[in-house]
């Protein structure tokens, strides 16, 4: 319930999450074994791009006056932190 209330407050982030969900839903409906290797790579790149955009939108929602340079640095920091944490677990 708390997540739902938080999502209502951040319209841009909700849009990105919905966009990502629709792309993922479409990808799951396609038999991945039938996709060509290039299509699989393109699908993973698109999903990664959407995830980065969701992260950036979340940072923008938290910091309204953030510059583009600061935004890129914060997105990079969060993504790299997640990669390190994943390796530790």
C-alpha positions as CSV (number, residue, x, y, z in Angstrom):
1,X,0.0,0.0,0.0
2,X,2.9,2.4,0.8
3,X,4.4,1.7,-2.6
4,X,1.1,2.5,-4.3
5,X,0.8,5.8,-2.5
6,X,4.4,6.7,-3.4
7,X,3.8,5.9,-7.1
8,X,0.7,8.1,-7.2
9,X,2.9,11.1,-6.1
10,X,5.5,10.6,-8.9
11,X,3.6,10.6,-12.2
12,X,6.7,10.6,-14.4
13,X,8.2,7.6,-12.6
14,X,4.9,5.7,-12.8
15,X,4.8,6.3,-16.6
16,X,8.3,4.9,-17.0
17,X,7.5,1.9,-14.8
18,X,4.4,1.2,-16.9
19,X,6.4,1.6,-20.1
20,X,9.0,-0.8,-18.8
21,X,6.3,-3.3,-17.8
22,X,4.6,-3.2,-21.2
23,X,7.9,-3.8,-23.0
24,X,8.7,-6.6,-20.6
25,X,5.2,-8.1,-21.0
26,X,5.5,-7.9,-24.8
27,X,8.9,-9.6,-24.6
28,X,7.6,-12.4,-22.4
29,X,4.8,-13.1,-24.9
30,X,7.4,-13.7,-27.6
31,X,9.1,-17.0,-27.4
32,X,12.7,-16.0,-26.6
33,X,14.1,-19.1,-28.2
34,X,12.7,-18.0,-31.6
35,X,14.4,-14.6,-31.5
36,X,17.5,-13.9,-33.4
37,X,20.6,-13.1,-31.4
38,X,20.4,-9.5,-32.6
39,X,16.8,-9.2,-31.4
40,X,17.7,-10.5,-28.0
41,X,20.5,-8.0,-27.7
42,X,18.2,-5.1,-28.8
43,X,15.6,-6.3,-26.3
44,X,18.0,-6.3,-23.4
45,X,19.4,-2.9,-24.4
46,X,15.9,-1.4,-24.6
47,X,15.0,-2.8,-21.1
48,X,18.3,-1.5,-19.7
49,X,17.6,2.0,-21.2
50,X,14.1,2.0,-19.6
51,X,15.6,1.0,-16.2
52,X,18.1,3.8,-16.4
53,X,15.4,6.3,-17.3
54,X,13.3,5.1,-14.3
55,X,16.3,5.6,-12.0
56,X,16.9,9.1,-13.5
57,X,13.2,10.0,-13.1
58,X,13.3,8.9,-9.5
59,X,16.4,11.1,-8.8
60,X,14.7,14.0,-10.5
61,X,11.6,13.5,-8.4
62,X,13.7,13.6,-5.2
63,X,15.9,16.6,-6.3
64,X,13.9,19.1,-8.4
65,X,16.8,21.4,-9.0
66,X,19.5,18.8,-10.0
67,X,21.6,19.6,-13.0
68,X,22.1,17.2,-15.9
69,X,25.8,16.6,-14.9
70,X,24.8,15.9,-11.3
71,X,22.0,13.6,-12.5
72,X,24.3,11.5,-14.7
73,X,26.8,11.2,-11.8
74,X,24.0,10.1,-9.4
75,X,22.6,7.6,-11.8
76,X,26.0,6.2,-12.4
77,X,26.7,6.0,-8.7
78,X,23.4,4.2,-7.9
79,X,23.9,1.7,-10.7
80,X,27.5,0.9,-9.8
81,X,26.5,0.6,-6.1
82,X,23.9,-2.0,-7.1
83,X,26.4,-4.0,-9.2
84,X,28.9,-4.1,-6.3
85,X,26.2,-5.1,-3.9
86,X,24.9,-7.8,-6.2
87,X,28.4,-9.3,-6.3
88,X,28.7,-9.3,-2.5
89,X,25.5,-11.2,-1.9
